[in-house]
Amino acid sequence: MNEKKIAVIAGDGIGPEVIGEGVKVIKEIGKLDPSVRFSFTDFPWGCDYYLKTGEMMPEDGMETLSKYDAIYLGAVGSPKVPDHISLWGLLLKIRKGFDEYVNLRPVKLLDGAPCPLAGIDRKDIDMVFVRENSEGEYAGAGAHLFEGRPNEVVLQTGVFSRIGCERIMRYAFSLARKEHKSVTSVSKGNALNYSMVFWDQIFKEISKEYPDVETHSLLVDAASMFMVKQPKRFQVIVTSNLFGDILTDLGAAISGGMGLAAGANINPERKYPSMFEPIHGSAPDIAGQQKANPLASIWSASQMLDFFGYEKWGKRVIEAIEKALVEKKVLTPDLGGHAKTSEVGDEIVRLLAK
C-alpha cells in the first residue's frame, strides 16, 4: 500500500505539544500494522514564523503543501500577532486555496467524557456537523468606507453560491444516507432575507434527491437551544460557515470540552490535500507546560485514518480514548487529572497495543 505523505504544521502555543502526540499514535499504529504507512514532514509556519519573516507561511507554501496527501495542523494564534493576520495568513489560506469546502466536526459524548447537562444519556449526544467551509460569512468580501470619519462604514458581505450550497448539502445527505441518519439544516432565513432564504430554498431542492433521508430545518437560535435541551434530535447537521463555527463550540461544551473537539477540512474530490486539526485554540497561557489535552488532536488523527480508508484503526483510536476517559488514570487537568500531555499520548499508545 502506498505511503501517505503528511505535512505537519504544529503551529503556535500548545500546537507542537498536542500534535506531537497525534503523530506518536499514528506511528504506533504503523508499527502494529505495516499496511498503515505514513511519513511526516514538519513545517515551522505560524506566528513565530510571521514575527521573523512578516508572513505566516512562505510565498511558495501552498505549492509545497500541494505535494502532500494531507495536512496535520496543531493550532494558530499568538497575542503578538493580530488574529485576522494569523487566521487569514495560514488556516483560511489553506482551507480556501485547497477548496476544503467540507468542515467535518463530530459532536459525540464519548464513554467517560464529562457532560454539564443533567439527565442526558451518553447516546443522546451523537451528531456530526457538516459546515460549509469555503464561502458564506467567512468569504472575506466587503469594504471599509470613509475610514476615520464620523460617517465611517464597514460592509461584511456573506457570499452564498448555488454551487457552494448544493455541494455541501449533497455531502451531508450522502453521509446521512450512508449512516442511516437524519439531516437537519440550520439557518436564519427569517432575518437574513437574501442569503439564508436562498440556503433554505436550495436545501428543499436537494432534499428531494434523497427521499429516503429524514430532513428537518431549524433557525440557528432554536438549534442552539435544542442542542442543550434535546441534543438527541440531531444526527447530521448542515449549516453555514459562521453558524457551524459557533455551534460546534457549543457542541464541544456539552460533550467533554474543547480538549475533545476534533475537526477535518475535506476536499472530497481529493484534488488537493485535506487538513485535520483539533479545533481548540493555541492556549498560550499554558504553552510549554505539558498541561494541554492532546485527545482532540488524537481524535483528529483518527479522522485522518478514516479518510484514508483505515476505518478499523480510526475506530480503535476512539475506543482507546474512551477507555482512557473511563479509567481516569491518565488525564490532563482539564479532565480532572494530573497527567502531562505526553503521558496521555503514551497511554493511548499503550491501550492501542493491548
Steps between C-alpha positions, in 0.01 A plus 500: 500500500630848415649709776294807591706816517382734777605864535512591869445864597514488879442875517485710812455469875402149603490390135839326498421318824163357396586431136806307608276255687282446194808423292617263775170310483504464122860383506407237758220375276755469221705273725195288585379482140763535225227566243437839667785703357540871578797735475511842665675821397505796742453860389576779754225733380278711725527811714865455601581463131299817431690698764826400333399532134185713480293213357320202651636266235748552215382622162525152351341335805183390324699350213710311754196368686329391176751216469371336821205267552376683810586776746504456877460837674551575869381850588530853365510819704717717723442814709785656303323467163152639418252215462384601153860483377574159649165356387500631144871445454498128573182313599252670267760526225535122503127428530413728211804435285446123511121526470449315829134588486383238751575565865414179682467529877373212713307588815480170685492437873766235535476241773656651812498860374351765731170666405355811668143407406284323758300191411676438169579150385836467324325379184290819490799704377620344177499745210729622227511852360552543128603864489540688173866597508579706190265796477200632695571753771875426490542575130704808583289726278410851604625855525618761749373845397574851629754364747561728798207729417173542692315323219737201500336182370610138471329240283551127563342306217393139532548311175264209429530338158268234364798273437630555853165429666416200282828321547510533880139386527555201272798401712284515813219301341739238364654460845156470659389243241815294556457501879117481501463832678289815468618838369420830671564827321579796727451849360345839582264557213258716698758779546761452225259555218738434212773254600303275733179504299718381210657233725158375611375489141796290385468267799140424398613433143786268599287312752281379211803313362515299824139396574625221727671746737300663780543878494445789740559876488567722799587863561842534660366641827256211537775253407731633771221458756415147390868398503487557875145389577447220246835406343378158390289660226820578303693251286650665189486880502577709193553871545691806388855598584417738786223298662705183476795669665291619796279195548789255501656684794168459679515136397845469655370650824229234535722209398809525716657838419734643238764244591277241333405704191638375169453626148575409140517732200415281203545537127268210405627479144856451635638739242676676787618382843249505784593638841438355847514699822379527858266799508619649829723806500870538561453563877820704542441522877585130542735452206813304582365379833382155387150577632322498164254223423615314185183291458342739246818481295499122525131492403578709191773244421222240515308704243809495280518122528133476400557731203774275363291186539644374828160506672589204721787693652300821515245314713775342711637847582157621616459187711840564660402859578177377660686243709737768627201722586322219684805387697589862590855400591687706241320825419603865478380767752207614283349153546575483871832318472864578571672344198727679257413539133761242396380254765150504352643425157702215652183364659313495167796319344495246784127440460532456123768237546291290740 
